[in-house]
Amino acid sequence: MTTPDITTSDRTIAFQGRPGAYSDLACRQAYPGWTTLPCETFADAIAAVHDGRAALAMLACENSLAGRVPDIHALLPDSGLHIVGEHFQRVEHCLMGVPGTTLAQAQRVHTHPVAMGQIRNLIRELSLTPVVEFDTAGAAELVASWGRPEDVAVASELAAELNGLTILRRNVEDAAHNTTRFYIAARAPLNSGTLKTDAGPLMTTVVFSVRNVSGALYKVLGGFATNGVNMTRLESYMVDGNFAATRFLLDVEGGPETENLKRALAELEFFSERFLILGSYPQSPFRLQNAG
């Protein structure tokens, strides 16, 4: 994983969620040996980097089943942080209960609403009553505190380990391809020398706004097609509740120093009302392994 220069004492990475959340697991897999810092909100995780309590933030941005994570669109552009990496985390839901619990005893399953929507087959098979909680790891904490065999949780293996729960069944999610993508953010961008020498294939993330006039988006994006730049993500979202003010988040392959992307970004900037590069960073090995 390529990151800005970070001393050993600074090796703390912030994430949104409780200890044992999938974001916590992502931090530990991407940066083994680092200290993970749980934060209540994405804004708190970003603030931890700003304040120097963490060197990096692991910020969920999209999921293969649930789609985008809206908070990131609103927070990152104005955060002052830079994207320095991406990480893909396979979501492997585990059904867990207090030690000694059996599947036959389970009556109520507790988890985050998104996770609840991903375990419909399990709920039907075991005739469980779904109870929505604020997050997966928090559900595991609650089940551990109650100590009742009839209450079980769906969360990560790490959440079971941290809360002393027994895993009753692994991989209970309905879809095997459930994966979350994360942006890794830091106070400073990766320097261009690092990106040129040893980073390998790159990604670049941009946010931009266009005027609410006919053909504006077509003109803004035309440069990517004419310059042969592959666009992997384009999403629009409302700004400040204004139906006439749309902001777009764009992921493209390549770095801004390459000639084709440089020309495409210059055309994008020319036709945009607002244009900001959030970061250029190495493509994740997961992306390279699953290309095509």
Order of alpha helices (4+ residues) and beta strands (2+ residues): beta-alpha-beta-alpha-beta-beta-alpha-beta-beta-beta-alpha-alpha-beta-alpha-beta-alpha-beta-beta-alpha-beta-alpha-beta-beta-alpha-beta-alpha
